[in-house]
């Protein structure tokens, strides 16, 4: 579980700033499940340049709650979550400073979307939130207000999770946040009940966060139930080593199949079975095209980019008009494995007319 946080401050000397606004979105990796947004009385002057930048005036915060009045809510909503912000060192420092004034040692595992973006979306001209979101086609509202910036960071982080094909973010989160006790079968059932009945992949982790097994299906929850109903020695051993389960919705079967093949190649999970088949050479007739399909929810589309007979990758796009702007799409694309098997599967979907729309370039 993650909390994406943005704060606005009074400005001023280092470690003497006060918070004027806070926005916290609790995010399970797929959707927002809780939120807390509030103006805050900083009990100190707001620098004039900050007023001009944020629009938050002394009059607006005069009757707002003071930090000590919202501190409990912040502790509760962020408990057992990874603290994420765009430039986390700033937001985390400010919040820790406020808590230290109350005599409380606030400690959370942290991730920074600036650093993650530099790793997963290299060679961007700027990694400021506004410019990065613009280049990625992520819409922003209420710039320099906590809620608007935090929501944009949620969308950015969701894109970064898609681009993280090695699942390093999820694996490190599992390793650092879960307790180290062995998960009992009834606890596994609780994990399964929290997964969606939607198309996608599921990942079974041990207590170190390593991926032991990857599965896929039209119904993630059903697939997990069917897996653990098997009585083979291999699955019983897997059950005993299971500590947690994560999942990834894909919106449609094609992306689920392609990501499954890639995940097997990247993670080489110990408890998956591997079968080798002779696959003929596949050619896409030298078309450069986008394959547009269903996304993970009603307002989203998935795209697969094919160029020079190669599968370049996939992305999920909220705004339909972005599909017509190839440069934006290419920035959002997460790599997919390109080999004979993935090309064969994609060509099969094309031949059977299972693609909603094809955009040729």
N, C-alpha and C positions, 0 to 999 in steps of 0.2 A: 504494500500500500504506500502511496506517495501523497505528500501535500505540496502543492505548488503555491508559492507565497510571493507577494509583492508588497512592499511598504513604501509610503511617501514620508519624508522627514522634514524637519524644520531647516536643515542645513546648519552650518556653524562649525565650531571646532571639532576635531576628531574625538569621538567617544563622549561628546557633549550634546550630540543631536538628540532630538526627541521625535517620536513617531506621530504623524498627523493622520495617517490612514493605513489600514491593513486589510488585505484581501487574502483569504486562504481557501483553496479548492482542494478537497480530498479526492484523490484520483486513484482508481484501482488498476490503472493500466489500460482501461477500455472506456470508462465513462466517469463523470463526476458523481460522487455518492454523498457528498456533504459539502457545506461551504460556510464560511464566516466572513462577513464584510462589515467594516465599521470605520467611521471617522474616530479619531482619538484626540483628546485634549492633551497636548504635549507639555503643558505647564511651563512653557518658555516661548520666546518670540519666534515667529517664522520669518526667515530671511526674505527680503523683498524679491530677490530673483527667483526664489522657490515659489512664491505666490504667483508670479508671472508664468512660471513653467507649468505648475499643476492646477492653478485656479483655486487652490484651497486657501481660504482667508482666515485670519484670526477669529472673525465673527462666526464662521462655519464651525469651528472646533470648540468655541467657548462653552457650549452646553453638551459637548460630546463626552462619552465616558473616558475617564483617565485609564492609563495602562493597567494599574492594579485592579481595576474593575473588570477588565476583559482577560486578565492573565490566566485565570482558571480555564476559560473556554479555549484559549490558545494551547494550553497544556493538553487538554482533553482531545481536541481535534487532531493534534499532531502526534499523539502518543503512538508508539510502535509504527511510525511512518518515516519514510525518507524525506528529508527537508530539501526541496528543490526550488531554485530561483535562477533568474538570469543575472549572473554575477552574484552567486551565493555568498561569497565572502563578505559582501556589504550587508545584505539583508540578515544573514545569520548573525553577524557581529552586532548589528543594531538591536536585534531581538534579545540576544544573550546579554547585552549591556543593560537593557531595560529590566530583564529578570534579575540580574546581579544587584541592581539598585533595590530590589525587593528582598535580597538575601537568598535567592533561589538559583541553583546551578542548572541552567537549561542546556541539555545536551541531546543532540540528535545526529543520526547518520545523515550526511549531506551529499548532494549531487549538484553540479552547476551546468546549466544548459549552454553557457558560453563555451566551456571546455568540451562538453560533449559535441557541440556543433562543430568545433574546430577539428575534432577527430573524425566525425561521421559525415560532415559536409565541408570538406576542405576547399581552400582556394576561393572563399567568398571575399568580396572586396571589403566588407565590414561585418562585424559580429555584434553590433549594437542591435537591440531588440527590434527597433523600428525598421532599420535598413535590411536586416536579415529576414524579417517577416515579409517585407515587400518583395524581396528577390525570390522568396519561396511561395509567394502567392497566398500567404496567410493573412486573412482580413484582421484589421485592428480597429477597435472603437475605444473612445475615451483614453487616448494616449496620455501618458504621464499621470493617470489615475490608477490607483492600486488594482481595482477590479478589472479594468480594461487590459492593463499590462499582464496581470496574472492569467487572464483567460487566453491571451495570445501565447503565453508561455506554456499553458496546458496543450494548446494545439501544436506548438513547436515540439514539446516533449513527446507527444503522440507520434509525430513524424520521426523523431529520433529513435523511438522504440522500433518503428517499422524498418529503419535503416540499419539497426543493430543486428545484423544477420548472425553474429556469433553469440547473441543473447548474453553479452557480458553484463549489461545493466540488470537484467532479471536475476542472473546467477549470483551477482554480488549482493543484490538485495536479499535474496533467499538466504544466503550464507550468513549475513550480518544481522538480520532481523529475527529469524526464527529461533526458538529455543532449541537446545541440543538433545532433548529427550526423544526417544524413539516414538514415532507416531503409531498409535494402535489402530486396528482396523476400523473401529467406530469413528475415529478421528478422520480417517481417510474418507469415510462416507460423508462427513461434514464438508471436506474439501470438494468432493464430487458434486454435492448439492449446490455449491457456490459457482459451478461452471454453467455456461449457457447452453440452451438447446438450439444451437446455431452452428452453421458450417465453419470449420476451422481446424486448428491443430491443438493438441495438448502435449505438455511436457511434464514428465515425472522426474522429480529431483530427489537426491539424497540429502543428508543433513549438511553437506558442504556446498549445496547448490548445484552440483554437477548433474547433467542430464543423463538419466538412466534409460529413458524410453521416450520415443516420439510417436504419437498416433494422430490420425486425422479422420474426418468423417463429416457427414451432413449434420450430425447432431453430436457435439462434443461430449455432452453429459452421457448420452446413450453409449458412445464409444468407450468411455471410461468404465461404465458399468459392465459392459460386455467383456472388456479386457479382464477385469478383476473377478469375473464369474468363471473364468477358465481355471482348470484344475491342474495344469501341467506344472512340473517341478520348477521350470524356469519362471513362470508367472508367480508361483508361490514365493519364490526367492525374491522376486521383484517387489512383491507386496511387503515383505519383511523389511526391505531397505527403503521403501517409500517414505519420504518425510514431508514433501509438499508437492502441489500440482499447480502449474501455471498453464495458461491457454492463450491462443491467438485467433481471433475471428478473422476470416478471410472474405466473407461475403459471397463467395461462389466456389464451386468445386475445382475449377482450373487453377486458381491461385493456391488453393489448399494442396493440390497434387504437386505443383511446382515447388512450393515452400517445403513440403514434406521431403521431397527428393533432396533438396538443398540441405535441410536440417540433418538428414541422415549422413550426408557427405561431410558436413562441417563438424558435427558433434560425435559421430560414430558411436551412438548409444549402445551400451553393452547388451541390452535385453531386446533389441530389435532383431528380427530375422532378415537376412539379406539373400536376395535371389538375383542371379545374373541371367540376362536374356540377350540374344543376338538381335540388335535393332538396326534396321536399314538406315542408310543416309537420308536425311530429311532436308529439303530445300524449300524456302518460303517464296520462291519465284522472284528473289531480289527486291521484294517490296519493302519499303520503309513505312511502317504503320503502327498505329496504336489500336490495340484490341480493348474495347470498352465493354465492361460488364457491370453487374450489380456490385454495390459496395456493401459495407457492413451495416448501414442503416439507410433509410429511405432517401435522404438528401445527399447521398454519397455515391460516387462511381469508382470502380477500380479500373486501372489501365495497365496494360502490358506493352512495353515499347520493344519493337523489333526493328533492327537496322542491319543492313548488309548481311541478311540471313542469320543474324544472331539475336538471341533474347537478351536484351540489355537490362531489363529489370521491371519492377512494378511499382505502382503508387496508388494511394487512395486520395481522391480529389473531391472536395466539398462543392466547389463552384464550377458548374458545367462549362462556363465560357473559357476556363483555364485550359480545357482540352484542346482548344484551337490555338493555344500559345505554346509551341513546342519547347521553347527555352525554359519556361516556367516548369513544364512537366519534367524535363530532363533534370532539373535541380531537385525535384521531389522524388525522383526515381530511387528505389532501393535495389541493389543488385540482385539478380536471380542467377542461379547456376545455368549455364548454357552448355548443353551437351546433346548427344544423340537422343537420349531418353526424354529430356525436357522438350526438345524440338518435336519429337514424335508425338508426345501427349498434346502439345499445343496445336500441331497440324491436325490431329484427330478431332479436336474441338472445332477447328475451323471447317473441316470437311463435313461435320455433322450439323453445322449451323448453330452451334451453341454459344456464339459470340453475339452480344446484343448489337454492337455497332463496330465498324472498322473505319478508322480515319487514316487515309493514306497521305504521305507527305512526298 
